[in-house]
Amino acid sequence: MLLTLIAAARSSAVLDTRFGDDRPLDAAGWHALERAIPVLLPLAAAELRYCSPTPSSRQTGDALGLAPLAQPALRDCDMGRWYGMTLQEVAAREPAAVEAWLADPRSAPHGGEPLLAFVSRVGGWLDTRPLEGEGRIVAVTESSVIRAAMLYALKAPPQSYWRTEVHPLSVVSLSGRPGRWSLRLG
């Protein structure tokens, strides 16, 4: 099976990215998406097409002709009381909590989902995809979900999450089957 993950087009400037950001695409996101459509359009031939429940993922998927089915398991990490705030805002209010969150993947000082639970949720979704063999799946989701999927697939240490960047409209492919995923580049 080949699973292609597409990072949703941007919905805000990087410094204005908020935990649980559920805003629709901004003008720059639409412009970048229009430029990327010719390259990404062939992905619409996938047998199964999914997206996270956010407006930016849905809009990206629809613009690519995917008509994706929303998957709650592909939602961003639940950030509890930090929802809607930027990392800079949270760090100014709760510096010790942010430090604990970044240092311990089992911690959830925000009252939401710990990093390890988030990675496990995304990995559980990967491992329950229904196609075997040469089937193709495409999913549009937040960059954070793609980072979690890569961490799960590579069985990388949790701190690797903080050292991985996935930009809007990036494409990452995973091949394999439940419990045996490989990162596929190129």
ZIHUFEN-V226361 format. One record per pair of residues at least 24 apart in sequence whose ideal C-beta (glycine too) atoms are under 10 Angstrom apart, sorted by the first residue. I is the first residue (numbers start at 1). J is the second residue. If there is no record, write none. Layout:
BEGIN
[[I	J] [I	J]]
END
This chain:
BEGIN
[[1	47] [1	48] [1	126] [1	129] [1	130] [1	131] [1	132] [1	133] [1	134] [1	135] [1	136] [1	137] [1	174] [1	175] [1	176] [1	177] [1	178] [1	181] [2	46] [2	131] [2	133] [2	134] [2	135] [2	136] [2	137] [2	138] [2	173] [2	174] [2	175] [2	176] [2	184] [3	46] [3	48] [3	50] [3	125] [3	126] [3	129] [3	131] [3	135] [3	136] [3	137] [3	138] [3	139] [3	149] [3	153] [3	172] [3	173] [3	174] [3	175] [3	176] [3	181] [3	184] [4	40] [4	43] [4	46] [4	49] [4	136] [4	137] [4	138] [4	139] [4	140] [4	171] [4	172] [4	173] [4	174] [4	175] [4	184] [5	50] [5	74] [5	122] [5	126] [5	137] [5	138] [5	139] [5	140] [5	141] [5	143] [5	145] [5	146] [5	147] [5	149] [5	150] [5	166] [5	170] [5	171] [5	172] [5	173] [5	174] [6	36] [6	40] [6	43] [6	51] [6	57] [6	60] [6	61] [6	64] [6	66] [6	68] [6	138] [6	139] [6	140] [6	141] [6	146] [6	168] [6	169] [6	170] [6	171] [6	172] [7	56] [7	57] [7	60] [7	140] [7	141] [7	142] [7	143] [7	144] [7	145] [7	146] [7	147] [7	166] [7	167] [7	168] [7	169] [7	170] [7	171] [7	172] [8	33] [8	51] [8	52] [8	54] [8	55] [8	56] [8	57] [8	58] [8	59] [8	60] [8	61] [8	140] [8	141] [8	142] [8	143] [8	145] [8	146] [8	168] [8	169] [9	33] [9	34] [9	36] [9	56] [9	57] [9	59] [9	60] [9	63] [9	64] [9	140] [9	168] [9	169] [10	56] [10	60] [10	143] [10	167] [10	168] [10	169] [11	54] [11	55] [11	56] [11	57] [11	59] [11	60] [11	142] [11	168] [12	56] [12	86] [14	86] [14	167] [14	168] [15	86] [15	87] [15	88] [16	86] [16	88] [17	86] [17	87] [17	88] [17	142] [17	143] [17	144] [18	79] [18	82] [18	83] [18	84] [18	85] [18	86] [18	87] [18	89] [18	90] [19	76] [19	77] [19	78] [19	79] [19	80] [19	81] [19	82] [19	83] [19	84] [19	85] [19	86] [19	87] [19	89] [19	90] [19	110] [19	112] [19	144] [20	54] [20	75] [20	76] [20	77] [20	78] [20	79] [20	80] [20	82] [20	83] [20	84] [20	85] [20	112] [20	142] [21	54] [21	55] [21	56] [21	76] [21	83] [21	84] [21	86] [21	142] [21	144] [22	52] [22	53] [22	54] [22	55] [22	56] [22	57] [22	75] [22	76] [22	83] [22	84] [22	142] [23	54] [23	55] [23	56] [24	54] [24	55] [24	56] [24	58] [24	59] [25	55] [25	56] [25	57] [25	58] [25	59] [25	60] [25	63] [25	168] [26	56] [28	168] [29	56] [29	59] [29	60] [29	63] [29	168] [29	169] [30	59] [30	60] [30	63] [32	60] [32	167] [32	168] [32	169] [33	59] [33	60] [33	63] [33	64] [33	168] [33	169] [34	63] [35	169] [36	60] [36	63] [36	64] [36	168] [36	169] [36	170] [36	171] [37	63] [37	64] [37	65] [37	169] [39	64] [39	169] [39	171] [40	64] [40	65] [40	66] [40	138] [40	140] [40	169] [40	171] [41	65] [41	66] [42	138] [43	136] [43	137] [43	138] [43	139] [43	140] [43	171] [43	173] [44	68] [44	138] [45	136] [45	138] [46	131] [46	135] [46	136] [46	137] [46	138] [46	139] [47	130] [47	131] [47	134] [47	135] [47	136] [47	137] [47	138] [48	129] [48	130] [48	131] [48	135] [48	136] [48	137] [48	138] [48	139] [49	136] [49	137] [49	138] [49	139] [49	140] [50	74] [50	125] [50	129] [50	137] [50	138] [50	139] [50	140] [50	141] [51	138] [51	139] [51	140] [51	141] [52	76] [52	139] [52	140] [52	141] [52	142] [52	144] [52	145] [53	141] [54	140] [54	141] [54	142] [54	145] [56	140] [56	141] [56	142] [56	168] [57	139] [57	140] [57	141] [57	142] [57	145] [58	140] [59	140] [60	140] [60	141] [60	168] [60	169] [61	138] [61	139] [61	140] [61	141] [62	140] [63	140] [64	138] [64	140] [64	169] [66	138] [66	139] [66	140] [68	138] [68	139] [68	140] [68	141] [69	139] [71	125] [71	139] [71	141] [71	145] [72	121] [72	125] [73	121] [73	122] [73	123] [73	124] [73	125] [73	126] [73	128] [73	141] [73	145] [74	121] [74	122] [74	125] [74	139] [74	140] [74	141] [74	142] [74	145] [74	146] [74	148] [74	149] [75	113] [75	118] [75	121] [75	122] [75	141] [75	142] [75	144] [75	145] [76	113] [76	118] [76	141] [76	142] [76	143] [76	144] [76	145] [76	148] [77	108] [77	110] [77	112] [77	113] [77	114] [77	115] [77	117] [77	118] [77	119] [77	121] [77	122] [77	142] [77	144] [77	145] [77	147] [77	148] [77	161] [78	108] [78	110] [78	111] [78	112] [78	113] [78	114] [78	117] [78	118] [78	121] [79	108] [79	110] [79	111] [79	112] [79	113] [79	118] [79	144] [80	108] [80	109] [80	110] [80	111] [80	112] [80	113] [81	109] [81	110] [81	111] [81	112] [82	108] [82	109] [82	110] [82	111] [82	112] [83	110] [83	111] [83	112] [85	110] [102	159] [102	161] [102	162] [103	159] [103	162] [104	158] [105	151] [105	157] [105	158] [105	159] [105	161] [105	162] [106	158] [114	158] [115	144] [115	148] [115	151] [115	158] [115	159] [115	161] [115	162] [116	148] [116	151] [116	158] [116	161] [118	144] [118	145] [118	147] [118	148] [118	151] [118	152] [118	161] [119	145] [119	147] [119	148] [119	149] [119	150] [119	151] [119	152] [119	156] [119	158] [119	161] [120	148] [120	152] [121	145] [121	148] [121	152] [122	146] [122	147] [122	148] [122	149] [122	150] [122	151] [122	152] [122	153] [123	148] [123	149] [123	151] [123	152] [123	153] [123	155] [123	178] [123	179] [123	181] [124	152] [124	178] [125	149] [125	152] [126	152] [126	153] [126	174] [126	176] [126	177] [126	178] [126	179] [126	181] [127	152] [127	176] [127	177] [127	178] [127	179] [127	180] [127	181] [128	178] [129	174] [129	177] [129	178] [131	177] [132	177] [132	178] [133	177] [136	173] [137	174] [138	171] [138	173] [140	169] [141	166] [142	166] [142	168] [143	167] [143	168] [143	169] [143	170] [143	172] [146	170] [146	171] [146	172] [146	174] [147	172] [149	174] [149	181] [149	183] [150	174] [150	181] [150	183] [152	179] [152	181] [153	180] [153	181] [153	182] [153	183] [153	184] [154	181] [154	182] [154	183] [155	179] [155	181] [156	183]]
END
